[in-house]
Amino acid sequence: MSRIKQTVFWKRFSRILLFLLSLYIIFAAFNYDSVRVAADSQTCQSPTGSPTNLSPNGQIFPAGTRSVTLSWSPVERASFYSINVRIGSTHTVYANRNYPGTSITIDNLKDNTSYIWSIRAFNQCGSGGIAQATFSVAAPQTTTRPICTIFPQSSSGPAPLFVSFSSSVQVSWGEFVRSYAWDLNGDGQFEDAFDSSAATTYYQDTSVRLRVTDSAGNRDTCSAFVNITSTPLVCSADLLRCPDDSLVGRAPTIVVGFLPVLLRVLAGVFPARMHLPDAFIPVS
């Protein structure tokens, strides 16, 4: 009978001992986790602050731009970055949640579109603040033909007046100026010069014109006016002429009729032209 009691006692004691050991193990494990969390909280730190020096930030890129490189300064203790590019507030066009570098190129951009991009630093302990910037791609130009402008170096003065011309041309996006053609003497023929600049000497008022053609075949014509303020006195062997014909108009008919004969006698040449004193210039 005593042996049976001893056996029961030891069985109960074993169960109690096993229960106490289980409680100890559970307590020890819980205490270890608490100590480890406390230790990790003292050594693990999130990235410091937000990314800085974001680029582009506010830039407007020309129409036709299809890719842009985003860049930023590294954040202390950052392991990777989360990048988001969107149109407006909801339409995301690019997202990368685990990017290790500090610059990335975004493709497939569209004309006439504004973009907002944001970035945030992360590590195994958490994240830093969010930084945000904007950029946009301009709309294509709506010009369908080139627009030219002439810039004369001097547009007024006494004859002989040497004038040089330069020009500027605005063309549609994607086009270029294919040809220049100048009408420098006002005869309506664009065959006097074929470059973006030209020059010549003027003796009378002249309307100068430039015709430009772009790579699509579109044309534009622009003009400038050269004003001659005074001209030298002109005469010929057949008839004495002033630039405005005033001298002939006032001269008596007899003098006008006799003067050519007298000039031929003095020159000794019939019927060739003669050179008069410096006050006169022979012309045909």
C-alpha positions as CSV (number, residue, x, y, z in Angstrom):
1,M,0.0,0.0,0.0
2,S,2.8,2.4,0.9
3,R,4.5,1.7,-2.5
4,I,1.3,2.7,-4.3
5,K,1.2,5.9,-2.4
6,Q,4.8,6.7,-3.2
7,T,4.2,6.1,-6.8
8,V,1.2,8.4,-6.9
9,F,3.2,11.0,-5.0
10,W,6.0,11.0,-7.5
11,K,3.7,11.2,-10.4
12,R,2.0,14.3,-8.9
13,F,5.4,15.7,-8.0
14,S,6.6,15.2,-11.6
15,R,3.6,16.9,-13.0
16,I,4.0,19.9,-10.7
17,L,7.7,20.1,-11.5
18,L,7.0,19.9,-15.2
19,F,4.4,22.7,-14.9
20,L,6.8,24.9,-13.0
21,L,9.5,24.3,-15.6
22,S,7.1,25.2,-18.4
23,L,6.3,28.5,-16.6
24,Y,10.0,29.2,-16.2
25,I,10.6,28.7,-19.9
26,I,7.7,30.9,-20.9
27,F,8.9,33.6,-18.6
28,A,12.5,33.4,-19.7
29,A,11.4,33.7,-23.4
30,F,9.2,36.7,-22.8
31,N,11.9,38.4,-20.8
32,Y,14.4,37.8,-23.6
33,D,12.2,39.3,-26.2
34,S,11.6,42.4,-24.0
35,V,15.3,42.8,-23.5
36,R,16.0,42.4,-27.2
37,V,13.3,44.9,-28.2
38,A,14.7,47.4,-25.7
39,A,18.2,46.9,-27.1
40,D,17.1,47.2,-30.7
41,S,15.2,50.4,-29.9
42,Q,18.4,51.9,-28.6
43,T,20.6,50.9,-31.6
44,C,18.2,51.0,-34.7
45,Q,17.4,54.5,-36.0
46,S,15.3,55.7,-38.9
47,P,16.7,57.9,-41.7
48,T,17.3,61.5,-40.7
49,G,14.9,64.0,-42.3
50,S,13.8,64.3,-45.9
51,P,15.8,64.2,-49.2
52,T,17.1,67.7,-50.3
53,N,18.4,69.3,-53.5
54,L,15.6,67.8,-55.6
55,S,16.1,68.3,-59.3
56,P,14.3,69.1,-61.5
57,N,12.2,71.5,-59.3
58,G,10.0,73.9,-61.2
59,Q,11.8,73.6,-64.5
60,I,9.8,73.7,-67.8
61,F,11.3,71.4,-70.5
62,P,10.8,72.1,-74.2
63,A,8.1,70.3,-76.1
64,G,9.3,66.9,-77.4
65,T,11.2,66.1,-74.1
66,R,10.5,62.4,-73.5
67,S,12.8,61.6,-70.5
68,V,14.1,63.5,-67.4
69,T,16.6,62.5,-64.8
70,L,15.5,63.0,-61.2
71,S,18.2,63.4,-58.6
72,W,18.5,64.3,-54.9
73,S,21.0,64.4,-52.1
74,P,21.5,61.2,-50.0
75,V,19.8,61.0,-46.6
76,E,21.8,59.8,-43.5
77,R,21.0,56.2,-42.6
78,A,18.9,55.6,-45.7
79,S,19.1,52.2,-47.2
80,F,16.7,52.8,-50.1
81,Y,14.1,55.3,-51.4
82,S,10.5,55.3,-52.5
83,I,9.8,57.3,-55.6
84,N,6.5,58.4,-57.0
85,V,5.8,60.4,-60.1
86,R,2.3,61.5,-60.9
87,I,0.1,63.8,-63.0
88,G,-2.1,65.8,-60.8
89,S,-3.0,64.4,-57.4
90,T,-4.0,60.8,-58.3
91,H,-2.7,59.7,-61.7
92,T,0.6,57.9,-61.0
93,V,2.9,57.4,-64.0
94,Y,5.9,55.9,-62.2
95,A,6.5,54.3,-58.8
96,N,9.5,52.5,-57.3
97,R,9.3,51.4,-53.6
98,N,12.8,50.1,-53.2
99,Y,15.4,52.2,-55.2
100,P,18.9,52.2,-53.8
101,G,20.4,55.2,-55.7
102,T,20.1,59.0,-55.6
103,S,19.1,59.6,-59.3
104,I,16.8,57.9,-61.7
105,T,15.6,58.6,-65.3
106,I,11.9,58.7,-66.0
107,D,10.7,58.0,-69.6
108,N,7.6,58.4,-71.7
109,L,6.9,62.0,-70.8
110,K,4.2,63.9,-72.7
111,D,4.0,67.4,-74.1
112,N,1.8,70.0,-72.3
113,T,1.9,68.1,-69.0
114,S,2.9,69.0,-65.5
115,Y,4.4,66.4,-63.2
116,I,4.7,66.1,-59.4
117,W,7.3,63.8,-58.0
118,S,7.9,62.8,-54.4
119,I,10.6,60.8,-52.6
120,R,11.1,59.3,-49.2
121,A,14.0,57.5,-47.5
122,F,13.7,54.1,-45.8
123,N,15.8,51.6,-43.8
124,Q,15.0,48.5,-41.7
125,C,14.0,50.7,-38.7
126,G,11.6,53.0,-40.5
127,S,11.3,56.0,-42.8
128,G,12.2,59.7,-43.0
129,G,10.2,62.6,-44.2
130,I,8.7,63.1,-47.7
131,A,10.1,65.6,-50.2
132,Q,8.3,66.8,-53.2
133,A,9.0,68.8,-56.4
134,T,7.5,69.6,-59.8
135,F,8.4,69.9,-63.4
136,S,6.6,70.2,-66.7
137,V,6.9,69.7,-70.4
138,A,5.8,72.6,-72.6
139,A,3.2,72.4,-75.3
140,P,4.3,72.3,-79.0
141,Q,4.4,75.6,-80.8
142,T,1.4,76.2,-83.0
143,T,3.2,78.2,-85.6
144,T,2.6,76.6,-89.0
145,R,4.9,78.8,-91.0
146,P,8.3,80.5,-90.3
147,I,8.2,84.1,-89.1
148,C,11.2,86.2,-90.3
149,T,12.5,89.7,-89.3
150,I,15.1,91.9,-91.0
151,F,17.5,94.0,-88.9
152,P,19.3,96.6,-91.0
153,Q,22.5,98.0,-89.6
154,S,21.5,101.5,-90.8
155,S,18.2,102.3,-92.6
156,S,18.7,106.0,-93.4
157,G,21.4,108.3,-94.6
158,P,22.9,110.1,-97.6
159,A,23.9,108.3,-100.8
160,P,26.0,106.3,-101.3
161,L,24.8,104.4,-98.2
162,F,26.3,101.0,-97.4
163,V,23.8,98.9,-95.4
164,S,24.3,95.4,-94.0
165,F,21.3,93.3,-93.0
166,S,20.9,90.4,-90.5
167,S,17.8,88.4,-89.9
168,S,16.0,86.1,-87.3
169,V,13.6,83.4,-88.1
170,Q,11.1,81.6,-85.8
171,V,10.1,78.2,-87.0
172,S,7.7,75.5,-85.7
173,W,9.0,72.9,-83.3
174,G,10.9,70.3,-85.1
175,E,11.5,72.4,-88.2
176,F,14.5,74.4,-89.4
177,V,15.3,77.1,-92.0
178,R,16.1,75.5,-95.3
179,S,16.8,78.5,-97.4
180,Y,17.1,82.3,-97.5
181,A,16.6,84.5,-100.6
182,W,17.1,88.3,-100.6
183,D,15.7,91.0,-102.9
184,L,18.2,93.8,-102.1
185,N,17.4,96.2,-105.0
186,G,13.6,96.1,-104.9
187,D,13.1,94.6,-108.3
188,G,10.9,91.8,-106.9
189,Q,13.5,89.1,-107.8
190,F,14.8,87.1,-104.8
191,E,18.2,86.4,-106.3
192,D,20.6,88.9,-104.8
193,A,21.9,86.9,-101.7
194,F,21.2,83.5,-100.2
195,D,22.4,83.6,-96.6
196,S,20.9,84.7,-93.3
197,S,22.7,88.1,-93.8
198,A,23.4,90.4,-96.7
199,A,24.8,93.8,-97.6
200,T,24.9,96.3,-100.5
201,T,25.2,100.0,-101.3
202,Y,22.2,102.2,-102.0
203,Y,21.7,105.4,-104.0
204,Q,18.0,105.7,-103.8
205,D,15.1,104.7,-101.5
206,T,14.6,100.9,-101.7
207,S,12.3,98.3,-100.1
208,V,14.4,95.3,-99.2
209,R,12.7,91.9,-98.8
210,L,13.8,88.5,-97.5
211,R,12.0,85.2,-98.2
212,V,12.7,82.2,-96.0
213,T,11.6,78.6,-96.4
214,D,11.5,76.0,-93.6
215,S,12.1,72.3,-93.8
216,A,8.4,71.6,-94.3
217,G,8.3,74.0,-97.3
218,N,6.4,76.8,-95.5
219,R,7.4,80.3,-96.5
220,D,7.4,83.8,-95.1
221,T,8.5,87.1,-96.5
222,C,9.6,90.1,-94.4
223,S,10.8,93.6,-95.5
224,A,12.8,96.6,-94.4
225,F,13.0,100.1,-96.0
226,V,16.2,102.0,-96.8
227,N,15.7,105.8,-96.8
228,I,18.2,107.9,-98.8
229,T,18.1,111.4,-97.3
230,S,20.2,113.1,-100.0
231,T,21.8,112.3,-103.4
232,P,24.6,113.9,-105.4
233,L,23.7,116.1,-108.5
234,V,23.4,114.0,-111.6
235,C,23.7,115.0,-115.3
236,S,24.2,113.5,-118.7
237,A,25.6,114.7,-121.9
238,D,22.1,114.7,-123.5
239,L,20.3,116.5,-120.7
240,L,21.1,118.1,-117.5
241,R,19.1,116.3,-114.7
242,C,18.8,116.7,-111.0
243,P,17.5,113.8,-108.8
244,D,14.1,115.5,-108.6
245,D,14.3,117.1,-112.2
246,S,13.8,120.5,-110.6
247,L,16.7,122.1,-112.5
248,V,15.4,121.1,-115.9
249,G,11.9,122.2,-115.0
250,R,13.0,125.7,-114.1
251,A,15.6,126.2,-116.9
252,P,14.5,128.2,-120.0
253,T,13.8,126.0,-123.1
254,I,16.6,127.7,-125.1
255,V,19.2,127.0,-122.4
256,V,18.1,123.4,-122.0
257,G,18.2,122.8,-125.8
258,F,21.6,124.5,-126.2
259,L,23.4,123.1,-123.2
260,P,23.9,119.5,-124.6
261,V,25.5,120.9,-127.7
262,L,27.8,123.1,-125.7
263,L,28.8,120.2,-123.4
264,R,29.7,118.1,-126.5
265,V,31.8,120.9,-127.9
266,L,33.7,121.3,-124.7
267,A,34.3,117.6,-124.3
268,G,35.3,117.1,-127.9
269,V,33.4,113.9,-128.1
270,F,30.3,113.2,-130.2
271,P,28.0,111.8,-128.8
272,A,29.9,110.2,-125.9
273,R,29.3,111.3,-122.3
274,M,31.6,113.7,-120.6
275,H,32.8,114.1,-117.0
276,L,31.9,117.5,-115.5
277,P,33.5,119.0,-112.5
278,D,33.2,117.4,-109.1
279,A,29.8,118.8,-108.5
280,F,28.4,116.5,-111.3
281,I,28.4,112.7,-111.8
282,P,28.0,111.3,-115.3
283,V,25.4,108.6,-115.7
284,S,23.6,106.9,-118.6
